[in-house]
Amino acid sequence: MLIRPSDRILHKAAWLYYTHGLRQDEVAKQLDISRASVAMYLRRAREMGIVTISTSTELFTDDVLAREMEDALGLDAVWIVPEDRQALDPETEMPVVAAAVFQGLIGKGDKVGVAWGRTVYHIADAMPFADLQGVTVIQLCGNLGAPYNYRPDQCTTEIARRLNAEGINFYAPLVLSTEALCAQLRDEEIIHQQMAMIGECDLVLYSVGGIAPDSHLVKCGALSAEAIEALGEQGAAGVIAGQVIDRDGAIMDCEHNRRCISADLDTVRQIPKRLMVVQEAEKFEALKAALRGGFVSHLVVTRSMGEQLMDAWKA
């Protein structure tokens, strides 16, 4: 049974109380809610059959995995998309779940940073319309050429439209032709202003790209297949907001990154809620790098990816 995003806090309260043995006041403190709310959530958990007084840990299998991942990886929240139900296709369900999670994390007046790519675009496409006036959606990085699908400006504009929010696009290229030109553009006041807005974000939505000849950076023409293969040999493991990170999640000192107009990754790490959504099995190493680098506080993954992560962390 897939837990609804709106019920995750209920399940988390039950997990902390029954499995970790925390007192109700300790659960309240950890979840930043009142003790009365904890008591209500525990009562609802028993009524829904999530737990029973006698067994205390009769939790749905996928949700147990999510709680175990939160404990092991130090994450605030994990959502698991099942893959073993014939009626549901994970590739179709993933953006629907992620869209619900994303909207549930947005608070009144929040500033929300948005990256780009197929995953983010499909999440935007799955989002129901909402009236979140006072919310601002901010593009995290420069833009790509018009023929390319899933561009940063498309993702930002569509999410802002779905939320009835203000959208702020980044009107600069993602990758410049030379390092010198990129440095000059970064010195422009308007670029400084947009970078400063990213530092004010309460939430960021993104995926992580892999290091492969068919990656987005290659498809959009930012890097050749040979260049990205060479970066992989130098220790590159993933791509966040157009920038290459190594296996430890540190930004690489490479020519490509020095030609990028994108959010400062140290700033991104400081955003309170960092929602990463990953489905493709080939992104496993990239996701591990993102986790090591502190780019994830909230995570949506398939069950097989979750199990693979747990096996890797136990090893």
Order of alpha helices (4+ residues) and beta strands (2+ residues): alpha-alpha-alpha-alpha-beta-alpha-beta-alpha-beta-alpha-beta-alpha-alpha-beta-alpha-alpha-beta-beta-alpha-alpha-beta-alpha-beta-alpha
